Amino acid sequence: MNSLPKYILLAFVVSLVSCKKAATPKVIYDESKSSSSNATKIDTSSIKIADLPILMEGTKYLIHPVGDIRVYDNFSKVYGSSKTSQGSYAISNYNRFEITGYFDNLKFQHLDSTNVVALTDMKVQIQTATFLNTIAEKSKAKILVYTLVDSDTNKDGKIDQNDIKSLYISNINGTGFTKLSLDLQELIDWNIIEAQNRLYFRCIEDINKNGAFDKKDKVHYHFVNLLAEEWKVEEYMPI
């Protein structure tokens, strides 16, 4: 009579173990793999598309998010709508001073120009692009801060949210695109202290090289003077 609950418990434990084994670490350190096996995979079921341009308040540059959408055999085009029953044409969301989503580039266009310039020629997945409007209000500096993935750190052939997230910065027109966080350090968070004109951020380093970020690893603290001629990252020790 009591055997059934035991079998159920055993199945539950096996299921938990299987899930843990299936988890993919964010970093793979095995350099023995061939370059061909680590090459970024090309999704032949997707097409490149740009969202309608965005003009952030207080700026003079249109921003065009560019990315891929997945298409299906029966995918039909519907004008005037971002969605169909088979999929969506939208690759980003916009909330006044921030663009969010999963897109692979931004293109910039001055209001008085027809010229469109790409942010980067690297293979990346941009997740957020934030305009520092409070810094712009008190200075001439118009700056964008990005959280993105720039490397296939888990060696699965894709650059996506399962890889290490990094912090970047640029001018409002896309120039000066600069990486602030160090390679193989996962961005935790960032904020702005307006009184100092500084951007503060935290990253975690995989000290024990187990491919995951956990309590045994080290947190690094950094800041950048946003109004300096050069965005130089400085480390500080609050603990």
Rosetta blueprint (number, residue, H / E / L):
1 M L
2 N L
3 S H
4 L H
5 P H
6 K H
7 Y H
8 I H
9 L H
10 L H
11 A H
12 F H
13 V H
14 V H
15 S H
16 L H
17 V H
18 S H
19 C H
20 K H
21 K H
22 A H
23 A L
24 T L
25 P L
26 K L
27 V L
28 I L
29 Y L
30 D L
31 E L
32 S L
33 K L
34 S L
35 S L
36 S L
37 S L
38 N L
39 A L
40 T L
41 K L
42 I L
43 D L
44 T L
45 S L
46 S E
47 I E
48 K E
49 I E
50 A E
51 D L
52 L L
53 P L
54 I E
55 L E
56 M L
57 E L
58 G L
59 T L
60 K L
61 Y E
62 L E
63 I E
64 H E
65 P E
66 V E
67 G E
68 D E
69 I E
70 R E
71 V L
72 Y L
73 D L
74 N L
75 F L
76 S L
77 K L
78 V L
79 Y L
80 G L
81 S L
82 S L
83 K E
84 T L
85 S L
86 Q L
87 G L
88 S E
89 Y L
90 A L
91 I L
92 S E
93 N E
94 Y E
95 N L
96 R L
97 F L
98 E E
99 I E
100 T E
101 G E
102 Y E
103 F E
104 D L
105 N E
106 L E
107 K E
108 F E
109 Q E
110 H E
111 L L
112 D L
113 S L
114 T L
115 N L
116 V L
117 V E
118 A E
119 L L
120 T L
121 D L
122 M L
123 K L
124 V L
125 Q E
126 I E
127 Q E
128 T E
129 A E
130 T E
131 F E
132 L L
133 N H
134 T H
135 I H
136 A H
137 E H
138 K H
139 S L
140 K L
141 A L
142 K L
143 I E
144 L E
145 V E
146 Y E
147 T E
148 L E
149 V E
150 D L
151 S L
152 D L
153 T L
154 N L
155 K L
156 D L
157 G L
158 K L
159 I L
160 D L
161 Q L
162 N L
163 D L
164 I L
165 K L
166 S E
167 L E
168 Y E
169 I E
170 S E
171 N E
172 I L
173 N L
174 G L
175 T L
176 G L
177 F L
178 T E
179 K E
180 L L
181 S L
182 L L
183 D L
184 L L
185 Q E
186 E E
187 L E
188 I E
189 D E
190 W E
191 N E
192 I E
193 I E
194 E L
195 A L
196 Q L
197 N L
198 R E
199 L E
200 Y E
201 F E
202 R E
203 C E
204 I E
205 E E
206 D L
207 I L
208 N L
209 K L
210 N L
211 G L
212 A L
213 F L
214 D L
215 K L
216 K L
217 D L
218 K E
219 V E
220 H E
221 Y E
222 H E
223 F E
224 V E
225 N E
226 L L
227 L L
228 A L
229 E L
230 E L
231 W L
232 K L
233 V E
234 E E
235 E E
236 Y E
237 M L
238 P L
239 I L
